[in-house]
Amino acid sequence: MLACRDVSELMTDYMERRLGARRWIGVSWHLRLCPMCRAFLEQLRATRAVLAGLALPADAPAEARALAQRPPAGEPPSDLRSH
Ligand SMILES: [Zn+2]
């Protein structure tokens, strides 16, 4: 089984579905069994959602929602505001 450190290194590729089948299965099994890595994955997802300017899911960690509610530093580019 993969160690947490290995999983954290593969997490971005896992989210972007860039892993081969074997590694993907290894990571997804680890995530099933390891609450710490699941929390880490949720954090990564939430961070990306914030960066992408998307609404956070209702079950996003409170920390991530707090971050999302913080007003951005400076004006967003106009192409972001039109959405
Ligand atoms: Zn783990």
PDB file of the backbone (N, CA, C, O) and the ligand in Angstrom, with CONECT records:
HET     ZN  A 101       1
ATOM      1  N   MET A   1       0.838  -1.190   0.000  1.00  0.00           N
ATOM      2  CA  MET A   1       0.000   0.000   0.000  1.00  0.00           C
ATOM      3  C   MET A   1       0.882   1.252   0.000  1.00  0.00           C
ATOM      4  O   MET A   1       1.973   1.267   0.570  1.00  0.00           O
ATOM      5  N   LEU A   2       0.390   2.270  -0.637  1.00  0.00           N
ATOM      6  CA  LEU A   2       1.143   3.523  -0.713  1.00  0.00           C
ATOM      7  C   LEU A   2       1.196   4.202   0.657  1.00  0.00           C
ATOM      8  O   LEU A   2       0.264   4.094   1.454  1.00  0.00           O
ATOM      9  N   ALA A   3       2.284   4.892   0.912  1.00  0.00           N
ATOM     10  CA  ALA A   3       2.388   5.689   2.133  1.00  0.00           C
ATOM     11  C   ALA A   3       1.729   7.044   1.903  1.00  0.00           C
ATOM     12  O   ALA A   3       1.565   7.480   0.764  1.00  0.00           O
ATOM     13  N   CYS A   4       1.354   7.705   2.996  1.00  0.00           N
ATOM     14  CA  CYS A   4       0.707   9.011   2.892  1.00  0.00           C
ATOM     15  C   CYS A   4       1.557   9.981   2.074  1.00  0.00           C
ATOM     16  O   CYS A   4       1.041  10.774   1.286  1.00  0.00           O
ATOM     17  N   ARG A   5       2.872   9.897   2.281  1.00  0.00           N
ATOM     18  CA  ARG A   5       3.751  10.811   1.562  1.00  0.00           C
ATOM     19  C   ARG A   5       3.654  10.584   0.054  1.00  0.00           C
ATOM     20  O   ARG A   5       3.613  11.540  -0.720  1.00  0.00           O
ATOM     21  N   ASP A   6       3.617   9.314  -0.361  1.00  0.00           N
ATOM     22  CA  ASP A   6       3.489   8.999  -1.790  1.00  0.00           C
ATOM     23  C   ASP A   6       2.165   9.531  -2.326  1.00  0.00           C
ATOM     24  O   ASP A   6       2.093  10.111  -3.409  1.00  0.00           O
ATOM     25  N   VAL A   7       1.126   9.312  -1.533  1.00  0.00           N
ATOM     26  CA  VAL A   7      -0.205   9.736  -1.981  1.00  0.00           C
ATOM     27  C   VAL A   7      -0.265  11.249  -2.131  1.00  0.00           C
ATOM     28  O   VAL A   7      -0.842  11.760  -3.091  1.00  0.00           O
ATOM     29  N   SER A   8       0.328  11.962  -1.187  1.00  0.00           N
ATOM     30  CA  SER A   8       0.268  13.422  -1.284  1.00  0.00           C
ATOM     31  C   SER A   8       1.005  13.909  -2.528  1.00  0.00           C
ATOM     32  O   SER A   8       0.629  14.913  -3.133  1.00  0.00           O
ATOM     33  N   GLU A   9       2.054  13.187  -2.898  1.00  0.00           N
ATOM     34  CA  GLU A   9       2.791  13.580  -4.099  1.00  0.00           C
ATOM     35  C   GLU A   9       1.994  13.287  -5.381  1.00  0.00           C
ATOM     36  O   GLU A   9       2.158  13.962  -6.397  1.00  0.00           O
ATOM     37  N   LEU A  10       1.135  12.272  -5.309  1.00  0.00           N
ATOM     38  CA  LEU A  10       0.370  11.883  -6.498  1.00  0.00           C
ATOM     39  C   LEU A  10      -0.995  12.568  -6.570  1.00  0.00           C
ATOM     40  O   LEU A  10      -1.722  12.427  -7.554  1.00  0.00           O
ATOM     41  N   MET A  11      -1.331  13.313  -5.513  1.00  0.00           N
ATOM     42  CA  MET A  11      -2.694  13.821  -5.375  1.00  0.00           C
ATOM     43  C   MET A  11      -3.135  14.711  -6.535  1.00  0.00           C
ATOM     44  O   MET A  11      -4.256  14.587  -7.028  1.00  0.00           O
ATOM     45  N   THR A  12      -2.254  15.603  -6.964  1.00  0.00           N
ATOM     46  CA  THR A  12      -2.635  16.506  -8.059  1.00  0.00           C
ATOM     47  C   THR A  12      -2.920  15.719  -9.329  1.00  0.00           C
ATOM     48  O   THR A  12      -3.901  15.968 -10.030  1.00  0.00           O
ATOM     49  N   ASP A  13      -2.036  14.761  -9.610  1.00  0.00           N
ATOM     50  CA  ASP A  13      -2.248  13.936 -10.799  1.00  0.00           C
ATOM     51  C   ASP A  13      -3.520  13.107 -10.659  1.00  0.00           C
ATOM     52  O   ASP A  13      -4.237  12.879 -11.633  1.00  0.00           O
ATOM     53  N   TYR A  14      -3.787  12.665  -9.447  1.00  0.00           N
ATOM     54  CA  TYR A  14      -5.012  11.899  -9.190  1.00  0.00           C
ATOM     55  C   TYR A  14      -6.242  12.748  -9.510  1.00  0.00           C
ATOM     56  O   TYR A  14      -7.167  12.286 -10.179  1.00  0.00           O
ATOM     57  N   MET A  15      -6.244  13.983  -9.031  1.00  0.00           N
ATOM     58  CA  MET A  15      -7.390  14.868  -9.267  1.00  0.00           C
ATOM     59  C   MET A  15      -7.576  15.159 -10.743  1.00  0.00           C
ATOM     60  O   MET A  15      -8.697  15.282 -11.237  1.00  0.00           O
ATOM     61  N   GLU A  16      -6.452  15.268 -11.435  1.00  0.00           N
ATOM     62  CA  GLU A  16      -6.536  15.604 -12.860  1.00  0.00           C
ATOM     63  C   GLU A  16      -6.582  14.364 -13.735  1.00  0.00           C
ATOM     64  O   GLU A  16      -6.497  14.452 -14.960  1.00  0.00           O
ATOM     65  N   ARG A  17      -6.716  13.230 -13.108  1.00  0.00           N
ATOM     66  CA  ARG A  17      -6.828  11.938 -13.806  1.00  0.00           C
ATOM     67  C   ARG A  17      -5.662  11.705 -14.756  1.00  0.00           C
ATOM     68  O   ARG A  17      -5.836  11.243 -15.883  1.00  0.00           O
ATOM     69  N   ARG A  18      -4.480  12.035 -14.276  1.00  0.00           N
ATOM     70  CA  ARG A  18      -3.296  11.830 -15.097  1.00  0.00           C
ATOM     71  C   ARG A  18      -2.517  10.596 -14.670  1.00  0.00           C
ATOM     72  O   ARG A  18      -1.439  10.332 -15.203  1.00  0.00           O
ATOM     73  N   LEU A  19      -3.046   9.837 -13.716  1.00  0.00           N
ATOM     74  CA  LEU A  19      -2.347   8.642 -13.254  1.00  0.00           C
ATOM     75  C   LEU A  19      -2.722   7.447 -14.115  1.00  0.00           C
ATOM     76  O   LEU A  19      -3.829   7.368 -14.648  1.00  0.00           O
ATOM     77  N   GLY A  20      -1.772   6.509 -14.244  1.00  0.00           N
ATOM     78  CA  GLY A  20      -2.099   5.246 -14.868  1.00  0.00           C
ATOM     79  C   GLY A  20      -3.034   4.457 -13.959  1.00  0.00           C
ATOM     80  O   GLY A  20      -3.176   4.768 -12.777  1.00  0.00           O
ATOM     81  N   ALA A  21      -3.671   3.428 -14.525  1.00  0.00           N
ATOM     82  CA  ALA A  21      -4.692   2.677 -13.793  1.00  0.00           C
ATOM     83  C   ALA A  21      -4.166   2.129 -12.458  1.00  0.00           C
ATOM     84  O   ALA A  21      -4.836   2.238 -11.432  1.00  0.00           O
ATOM     85  N   ARG A  22      -2.978   1.548 -12.479  1.00  0.00           N
ATOM     86  CA  ARG A  22      -2.435   0.936 -11.260  1.00  0.00           C
ATOM     87  C   ARG A  22      -2.257   1.965 -10.157  1.00  0.00           C
ATOM     88  O   ARG A  22      -2.647   1.730  -9.013  1.00  0.00           O
ATOM     89  N   ARG A  23      -1.677   3.088 -10.494  1.00  0.00           N
ATOM     90  CA  ARG A  23      -1.435   4.119  -9.495  1.00  0.00           C
ATOM     91  C   ARG A  23      -2.740   4.738  -9.033  1.00  0.00           C
ATOM     92  O   ARG A  23      -2.919   5.040  -7.854  1.00  0.00           O
ATOM     93  N   TRP A  24      -3.641   4.920  -9.974  1.00  0.00           N
ATOM     94  CA  TRP A  24      -4.938   5.507  -9.625  1.00  0.00           C
ATOM     95  C   TRP A  24      -5.638   4.624  -8.601  1.00  0.00           C
ATOM     96  O   TRP A  24      -6.190   5.109  -7.613  1.00  0.00           O
ATOM     97  N   ILE A  25      -5.603   3.327  -8.855  1.00  0.00           N
ATOM     98  CA  ILE A  25      -6.237   2.396  -7.914  1.00  0.00           C
ATOM     99  C   ILE A  25      -5.528   2.450  -6.562  1.00  0.00           C
ATOM    100  O   ILE A  25      -6.173   2.447  -5.513  1.00  0.00           O
ATOM    101  N   GLY A  26      -4.192   2.499  -6.595  1.00  0.00           N
ATOM    102  CA  GLY A  26      -3.438   2.586  -5.341  1.00  0.00           C
ATOM    103  C   GLY A  26      -3.840   3.809  -4.530  1.00  0.00           C
ATOM    104  O   GLY A  26      -4.059   3.726  -3.322  1.00  0.00           O
ATOM    105  N   VAL A  27      -3.933   4.945  -5.212  1.00  0.00           N
ATOM    106  CA  VAL A  27      -4.294   6.178  -4.517  1.00  0.00           C
ATOM    107  C   VAL A  27      -5.733   6.114  -4.025  1.00  0.00           C
ATOM    108  O   VAL A  27      -6.019   6.509  -2.895  1.00  0.00           O
ATOM    109  N   SER A  28      -6.645   5.620  -4.865  1.00  0.00           N
ATOM    110  CA  SER A  28      -8.043   5.642  -4.432  1.00  0.00           C
ATOM    111  C   SER A  28      -8.277   4.665  -3.272  1.00  0.00           C
ATOM    112  O   SER A  28      -9.124   4.920  -2.417  1.00  0.00           O
ATOM    113  N   TRP A  29      -7.542   3.558  -3.234  1.00  0.00           N
ATOM    114  CA  TRP A  29      -7.644   2.657  -2.082  1.00  0.00           C
ATOM    115  C   TRP A  29      -7.108   3.322  -0.840  1.00  0.00           C
ATOM    116  O   TRP A  29      -7.711   3.239   0.230  1.00  0.00           O
ATOM    117  N   HIS A  30      -5.984   3.979  -0.980  1.00  0.00           N
ATOM    118  CA  HIS A  30      -5.401   4.652   0.165  1.00  0.00           C
ATOM    119  C   HIS A  30      -6.385   5.692   0.707  1.00  0.00           C
ATOM    120  O   HIS A  30      -6.560   5.821   1.919  1.00  0.00           O
ATOM    121  N   LEU A  31      -7.019   6.424  -0.198  1.00  0.00           N
ATOM    122  CA  LEU A  31      -7.955   7.467   0.222  1.00  0.00           C
ATOM    123  C   LEU A  31      -9.147   6.873   0.974  1.00  0.00           C
ATOM    124  O   LEU A  31      -9.674   7.481   1.906  1.00  0.00           O
ATOM    125  N   ARG A  32      -9.555   5.691   0.559  1.00  0.00           N
ATOM    126  CA  ARG A  32     -10.666   5.036   1.242  1.00  0.00           C
ATOM    127  C   ARG A  32     -10.323   4.718   2.681  1.00  0.00           C
ATOM    128  O   ARG A  32     -11.168   4.791   3.573  1.00  0.00           O
ATOM    129  N   LEU A  33      -9.061   4.361   2.889  1.00  0.00           N
ATOM    130  CA  LEU A  33      -8.651   3.871   4.199  1.00  0.00           C
ATOM    131  C   LEU A  33      -8.053   4.957   5.084  1.00  0.00           C
ATOM    132  O   LEU A  33      -7.909   4.763   6.291  1.00  0.00           O
ATOM    133  N   CYS A  34      -7.709   6.079   4.505  1.00  0.00           N
ATOM    134  CA  CYS A  34      -6.934   7.070   5.251  1.00  0.00           C
ATOM    135  C   CYS A  34      -7.668   8.406   5.326  1.00  0.00           C
ATOM    136  O   CYS A  34      -7.681   9.156   4.350  1.00  0.00           O
ATOM    137  N   PRO A  35      -8.277   8.711   6.465  1.00  0.00           N
ATOM    138  CA  PRO A  35      -9.015   9.972   6.608  1.00  0.00           C
ATOM    139  C   PRO A  35      -8.126  11.200   6.441  1.00  0.00           C
ATOM    140  O   PRO A  35      -8.579  12.247   5.978  1.00  0.00           O
ATOM    141  N   MET A  36      -6.854  11.064   6.821  1.00  0.00           N
ATOM    142  CA  MET A  36      -5.949  12.210   6.689  1.00  0.00           C
ATOM    143  C   MET A  36      -5.760  12.614   5.235  1.00  0.00           C
ATOM    144  O   MET A  36      -5.798  13.795   4.890  1.00  0.00           O
ATOM    145  N   CYS A  37      -5.555  11.602   4.388  1.00  0.00           N
ATOM    146  CA  CYS A  37      -5.344  11.898   2.975  1.00  0.00           C
ATOM    147  C   CYS A  37      -6.644  12.355   2.316  1.00  0.00           C
ATOM    148  O   CYS A  37      -6.624  13.165   1.389  1.00  0.00           O
ATOM    149  N   ARG A  38      -7.781  11.829   2.802  1.00  0.00           N
ATOM    150  CA  ARG A  38      -9.060  12.311   2.269  1.00  0.00           C
ATOM    151  C   ARG A  38      -9.226  13.791   2.588  1.00  0.00           C
ATOM    152  O   ARG A  38      -9.651  14.574   1.738  1.00  0.00           O
ATOM    153  N   ALA A  39      -8.889  14.167   3.812  1.00  0.00           N
ATOM    154  CA  ALA A  39      -8.990  15.573   4.209  1.00  0.00           C
ATOM    155  C   ALA A  39      -8.076  16.430   3.336  1.00  0.00           C
ATOM    156  O   ALA A  39      -8.434  17.533   2.922  1.00  0.00           O
ATOM    157  N   PHE A  40      -6.890  15.895   3.070  1.00  0.00           N
ATOM    158  CA  PHE A  40      -5.932  16.622   2.240  1.00  0.00           C
ATOM    159  C   PHE A  40      -6.490  16.808   0.828  1.00  0.00           C
ATOM    160  O   PHE A  40      -6.376  17.884   0.242  1.00  0.00           O
ATOM    161  N   LEU A  41      -7.088  15.758   0.295  1.00  0.00           N
ATOM    162  CA  LEU A  41      -7.672  15.841  -1.043  1.00  0.00           C
ATOM    163  C   LEU A  41      -8.791  16.886  -1.073  1.00  0.00           C
ATOM    164  O   LEU A  41      -8.888  17.675  -2.013  1.00  0.00           O
ATOM    165  N   GLU A  42      -9.636  16.885  -0.033  1.00  0.00           N
ATOM    166  CA  GLU A  42     -10.721  17.864   0.026  1.00  0.00           C
ATOM    167  C   GLU A  42     -10.166  19.283   0.074  1.00  0.00           C
ATOM    168  O   GLU A  42     -10.703  20.198  -0.550  1.00  0.00           O
ATOM    169  N   GLN A  43      -9.083  19.448   0.825  1.00  0.00           N
ATOM    170  CA  GLN A  43      -8.466  20.765   0.913  1.00  0.00           C
ATOM    171  C   GLN A  43      -7.946  21.217  -0.438  1.00  0.00           C
ATOM    172  O   GLN A  43      -8.122  22.368  -0.836  1.00  0.00           O
ATOM    173  N   LEU A  44      -7.303  20.292  -1.136  1.00  0.00           N
ATOM    174  CA  LEU A  44      -6.783  20.619  -2.464  1.00  0.00           C
ATOM    175  C   LEU A  44      -7.923  21.006  -3.392  1.00  0.00           C
ATOM    176  O   LEU A  44      -7.832  21.978  -4.142  1.00  0.00           O
ATOM    177  N   ARG A  45      -9.001  20.227  -3.328  1.00  0.00           N
ATOM    178  CA  ARG A  45     -10.151  20.518  -4.191  1.00  0.00           C
ATOM    179  C   ARG A  45     -10.744  21.867  -3.868  1.00  0.00           C
ATOM    180  O   ARG A  45     -11.068  22.648  -4.763  1.00  0.00           O
ATOM    181  N   ALA A  46     -10.887  22.139  -2.577  1.00  0.00           N
ATOM    182  CA  ALA A  46     -11.467  23.414  -2.154  1.00  0.00           C
ATOM    183  C   ALA A  46     -10.580  24.566  -2.595  1.00  0.00           C
ATOM    184  O   ALA A  46     -11.066  25.592  -3.071  1.00  0.00           O
ATOM    185  N   THR A  47      -9.282  24.388  -2.435  1.00  0.00           N
ATOM    186  CA  THR A  47      -8.345  25.435  -2.847  1.00  0.00           C
ATOM    187  C   THR A  47      -8.488  25.725  -4.331  1.00  0.00           C
ATOM    188  O   THR A  47      -8.499  26.877  -4.765  1.00  0.00           O
ATOM    189  N   ARG A  48      -8.598  24.635  -5.101  1.00  0.00           N
ATOM    190  CA  ARG A  48      -8.742  24.812  -6.552  1.00  0.00           C
ATOM    191  C   ARG A  48     -10.050  25.495  -6.892  1.00  0.00           C
ATOM    192  O   ARG A  48     -10.104  26.322  -7.803  1.00  0.00           O
ATOM    193  N   ALA A  49     -11.113  25.153  -6.160  1.00  0.00           N
ATOM    194  CA  ALA A  49     -12.404  25.766  -6.421  1.00  0.00           C
ATOM    195  C   ALA A  49     -12.317  27.265  -6.175  1.00  0.00           C
ATOM    196  O   ALA A  49     -12.859  28.065  -6.937  1.00  0.00           O
ATOM    197  N   VAL A  50     -11.620  27.637  -5.090  1.00  0.00           N
ATOM    198  CA  VAL A  50     -11.457  29.054  -4.779  1.00  0.00           C
ATOM    199  C   VAL A  50     -10.672  29.735  -5.891  1.00  0.00           C
ATOM    200  O   VAL A  50     -11.032  30.813  -6.363  1.00  0.00           O
ATOM    201  N   LEU A  51      -9.594  29.080  -6.293  1.00  0.00           N
ATOM    202  CA  LEU A  51      -8.743  29.666  -7.329  1.00  0.00           C
ATOM    203  C   LEU A  51      -9.509  29.815  -8.631  1.00  0.00           C
ATOM    204  O   LEU A  51      -9.311  30.785  -9.362  1.00  0.00           O
ATOM    205  N   ALA A  52     -10.373  28.871  -8.922  1.00  0.00           N
ATOM    206  CA  ALA A  52     -11.129  28.906 -10.167  1.00  0.00           C
ATOM    207  C   ALA A  52     -12.337  29.828 -10.047  1.00  0.00           C
ATOM    208  O   ALA A  52     -13.058  30.037 -11.022  1.00  0.00           O
ATOM    209  N   GLY A  53     -12.561  30.380  -8.854  1.00  0.00           N
ATOM    210  CA  GLY A  53     -13.685  31.278  -8.662  1.00  0.00           C
ATOM    211  C   GLY A  53     -15.024  30.562  -8.654  1.00  0.00           C
ATOM    212  O   GLY A  53     -16.061  31.167  -8.925  1.00  0.00           O
ATOM    213  N   LEU A  54     -14.998  29.255  -8.338  1.00  0.00           N
ATOM    214  CA  LEU A  54     -16.232  28.491  -8.312  1.00  0.00           C
ATOM    215  C   LEU A  54     -16.833  28.508  -6.913  1.00  0.00           C
ATOM    216  O   LEU A  54     -16.131  28.733  -5.927  1.00  0.00           O
ATOM    217  N   ALA A  55     -18.121  28.273  -6.838  1.00  0.00           N
ATOM    218  CA  ALA A  55     -18.768  28.150  -5.536  1.00  0.00           C
ATOM    219  C   ALA A  55     -18.275  26.872  -4.869  1.00  0.00           C
ATOM    220  O   ALA A  55     -18.085  25.853  -5.533  1.00  0.00           O
ATOM    221  N   LEU A  56     -18.073  26.928  -3.580  1.00  0.00           N
ATOM    222  CA  LEU A  56     -17.620  25.748  -2.851  1.00  0.00           C
ATOM    223  C   LEU A  56     -18.801  24.835  -2.557  1.00  0.00           C
ATOM    224  O   LEU A  56     -19.920  25.305  -2.352  1.00  0.00           O
ATOM    225  N   PRO A  57     -18.554  23.543  -2.536  1.00  0.00           N
ATOM    226  CA  PRO A  57     -19.628  22.622  -2.146  1.00  0.00           C
ATOM    227  C   PRO A  57     -19.998  22.841  -0.688  1.00  0.00           C
ATOM    228  O   PRO A  57     -19.188  23.334   0.098  1.00  0.00           O
ATOM    229  N   ALA A  58     -21.223  22.474  -0.328  1.00  0.00           N
ATOM    230  CA  ALA A  58     -21.715  22.705   1.031  1.00  0.00           C
ATOM    231  C   ALA A  58     -20.870  21.972   2.063  1.00  0.00           C
ATOM    232  O   ALA A  58     -20.780  22.402   3.213  1.00  0.00           O
ATOM    233  N   ASP A  59     -20.252  20.869   1.657  1.00  0.00           N
ATOM    234  CA  ASP A  59     -19.465  20.101   2.616  1.00  0.00           C
ATOM    235  C   ASP A  59     -17.985  20.472   2.598  1.00  0.00           C
ATOM    236  O   ASP A  59     -17.151  19.739   3.130  1.00  0.00           O
ATOM    237  N   ALA A  60     -17.666  21.594   1.994  1.00  0.00           N
ATOM    238  CA  ALA A  60     -16.275  22.044   1.991  1.00  0.00           C
ATOM    239  C   ALA A  60     -15.854  22.369   3.424  1.00  0.00           C
ATOM    240  O   ALA A  60     -16.677  22.790   4.237  1.00  0.00           O
ATOM    241  N   PRO A  61     -14.572  22.171   3.729  1.00  0.00           N
ATOM    242  CA  PRO A  61     -14.116  22.472   5.086  1.00  0.00           C
ATOM    243  C   PRO A  61     -14.357  23.941   5.433  1.00  0.00           C
ATOM    244  O   PRO A  61     -14.240  24.816   4.574  1.00  0.00           O
ATOM    245  N   ALA A  62     -14.693  24.204   6.699  1.00  0.00           N
ATOM    246  CA  ALA A  62     -14.992  25.567   7.147  1.00  0.00           C
ATOM    247  C   ALA A  62     -13.842  26.517   6.801  1.00  0.00           C
ATOM    248  O   ALA A  62     -14.054  27.670   6.426  1.00  0.00           O
ATOM    249  N   GLU A  63     -12.644  26.006   6.936  1.00  0.00           N
ATOM    250  CA  GLU A  63     -11.456  26.791   6.627  1.00  0.00           C
ATOM    251  C   GLU A  63     -11.498  27.309   5.188  1.00  0.00           C
ATOM    252  O   GLU A  63     -11.192  28.471   4.923  1.00  0.00           O
ATOM    253  N   ALA A  64     -11.882  26.427   4.271  1.00  0.00           N
ATOM    254  CA  ALA A  64     -11.913  26.792   2.860  1.00  0.00           C
ATOM    255  C   ALA A  64     -13.023  27.809   2.593  1.00  0.00           C
ATOM    256  O   ALA A  64     -12.861  28.728   1.790  1.00  0.00           O
ATOM    257  N   ARG A  65     -14.155  27.628   3.281  1.00  0.00           N
ATOM    258  CA  ARG A  65     -15.250  28.594   3.079  1.00  0.00           C
ATOM    259  C   ARG A  65     -14.846  29.969   3.582  1.00  0.00           C
ATOM    260  O   ARG A  65     -15.167  30.984   2.965  1.00  0.00           O
ATOM    261  N   ALA A  66     -14.137  29.996   4.710  1.00  0.00           N
ATOM    262  CA  ALA A  66     -13.669  31.269   5.257  1.00  0.00           C
ATOM    263  C   ALA A  66     -12.749  31.950   4.250  1.00  0.00           C
ATOM    264  O   ALA A  66     -12.830  33.159   4.034  1.00  0.00           O
ATOM    265  N   LEU A  67     -11.876  31.157   3.642  1.00  0.00           N
ATOM    266  CA  LEU A  67     -10.964  31.701   2.641  1.00  0.00           C
ATOM    267  C   LEU A  67     -11.734  32.262   1.462  1.00  0.00           C
ATOM    268  O   LEU A  67     -11.404  33.330   0.946  1.00  0.00           O
ATOM    269  N   ALA A  68     -12.761  31.543   1.036  1.00  0.00           N
ATOM    270  CA  ALA A  68     -13.526  31.940  -0.140  1.00  0.00           C
ATOM    271  C   ALA A  68     -14.294  33.225   0.118  1.00  0.00           C
ATOM    272  O   ALA A  68     -14.533  34.016  -0.794  1.00  0.00           O
ATOM    273  N   GLN A  69     -14.684  33.426   1.396  1.00  0.00           N
ATOM    274  CA  GLN A  69     -15.485  34.604   1.713  1.00  0.00           C
ATOM    275  C   GLN A  69     -14.636  35.849   1.901  1.00  0.00           C
ATOM    276  O   GLN A  69     -15.141  36.971   1.870  1.00  0.00           O
ATOM    277  N   ARG A  70     -13.368  35.643   2.093  1.00  0.00           N
ATOM    278  CA  ARG A  70     -12.470  36.781   2.261  1.00  0.00           C
ATOM    279  C   ARG A  70     -12.429  37.571   0.951  1.00  0.00           C
ATOM    280  O   ARG A  70     -12.257  36.981  -0.115  1.00  0.00           O
ATOM    281  N   PRO A  71     -12.585  38.884   1.015  1.00  0.00           N
ATOM    282  CA  PRO A  71     -12.551  39.645  -0.241  1.00  0.00           C
ATOM    283  C   PRO A  71     -11.187  39.517  -0.904  1.00  0.00           C
ATOM    284  O   PRO A  71     -10.158  39.524  -0.227  1.00  0.00           O
ATOM    285  N   PRO A  72     -11.180  39.403  -2.197  1.00  0.00           N
ATOM    286  CA  PRO A  72      -9.904  39.239  -2.900  1.00  0.00           C
ATOM    287  C   PRO A  72      -9.065  40.505  -2.790  1.00  0.00           C
ATOM    288  O   PRO A  72      -9.593  41.613  -2.687  1.00  0.00           O
ATOM    289  N   ALA A  73      -7.759  40.321  -2.812  1.00  0.00           N
ATOM    290  CA  ALA A  73      -6.865  41.476  -2.790  1.00  0.00           C
ATOM    291  C   ALA A  73      -6.868  42.116  -4.168  1.00  0.00           C
ATOM    292  O   ALA A  73      -6.450  41.499  -5.147  1.00  0.00           O
ATOM    293  N   GLY A  74      -7.334  43.337  -4.242  1.00  0.00           N
ATOM    294  CA  GLY A  74      -7.364  44.027  -5.531  1.00  0.00           C
ATOM    295  C   GLY A  74      -8.580  43.637  -6.354  1.00  0.00           C
ATOM    296  O   GLY A  74      -9.309  42.715  -5.989  1.00  0.00           O
ATOM    297  N   GLU A  75      -8.795  44.310  -7.423  1.00  0.00           N
ATOM    298  CA  GLU A  75      -9.934  44.042  -8.294  1.00  0.00           C
ATOM    299  C   GLU A  75      -9.701  42.796  -9.142  1.00  0.00           C
ATOM    300  O   GLU A  75      -8.606  42.599  -9.669  1.00  0.00           O
ATOM    301  N   PRO A  76     -10.714  41.965  -9.273  1.00  0.00           N
ATOM    302  CA  PRO A  76     -10.549  40.824 -10.180  1.00  0.00           C
ATOM    303  C   PRO A  76     -10.536  41.307 -11.622  1.00  0.00           C
ATOM    304  O   PRO A  76     -11.082  42.371 -11.914  1.00  0.00           O
ATOM    305  N   PRO A  77      -9.931  40.556 -12.523  1.00  0.00           N
ATOM    306  CA  PRO A  77      -9.969  40.943 -13.938  1.00  0.00           C
ATOM    307  C   PRO A  77     -11.397  41.020 -14.426  1.00  0.00           C
ATOM    308  O   PRO A  77     -12.257  40.282 -13.944  1.00  0.00           O
ATOM    309  N   SER A  78     -11.666  41.900 -15.374  1.00  0.00           N
ATOM    310  CA  SER A  78     -13.051  42.137 -15.794  1.00  0.00           C
ATOM    311  C   SER A  78     -13.702  40.886 -16.369  1.00  0.00           C
ATOM    312  O   SER A  78     -14.921  40.736 -16.279  1.00  0.00           O
ATOM    313  N   ASP A  79     -12.924  39.992 -16.955  1.00  0.00           N
ATOM    314  CA  ASP A  79     -13.544  38.802 -17.534  1.00  0.00           C
ATOM    315  C   ASP A  79     -14.063  37.857 -16.451  1.00  0.00           C
ATOM    316  O   ASP A  79     -14.901  36.997 -16.724  1.00  0.00           O
ATOM    317  N   LEU A  80     -13.564  38.018 -15.221  1.00  0.00           N
ATOM    318  CA  LEU A  80     -14.077  37.196 -14.118  1.00  0.00           C
ATOM    319  C   LEU A  80     -15.376  37.762 -13.580  1.00  0.00           C
ATOM    320  O   LEU A  80     -16.259  37.018 -13.153  1.00  0.00           O
ATOM    321  N   ARG A  81     -15.491  39.096 -13.603  1.00  0.00           N
ATOM    322  CA  ARG A  81     -16.666  39.737 -13.016  1.00  0.00           C
ATOM    323  C   ARG A  81     -17.919  39.542 -13.853  1.00  0.00           C
ATOM    324  O   ARG A  81     -19.029  39.590 -13.323  1.00  0.00           O
ATOM    325  N   SER A  82     -17.759  39.325 -15.149  1.00  0.00           N
ATOM    326  CA  SER A  82     -18.917  39.245 -16.029  1.00  0.00           C
ATOM    327  C   SER A  82     -19.712  37.958 -15.840  1.00  0.00           C
ATOM    328  O   SER A  82     -20.826  37.848 -16.351  1.00  0.00           O
ATOM    329  N   HIS A  83     -19.153  36.964 -15.102  1.00  0.00           N
ATOM    330  CA  HIS A  83     -19.866  35.701 -14.926  1.00  0.00           C
ATOM    331  C   HIS A  83     -20.920  35.788 -13.835  1.00  0.00           C
ATOM    332  O   HIS A  83     -21.609  34.806 -13.563  1.00  0.00           O
TER     333      HIS A  83
HETATM  334 ZN    ZN A 101      -2.780   8.615   3.956  1.00  0.00          ZN2+
END
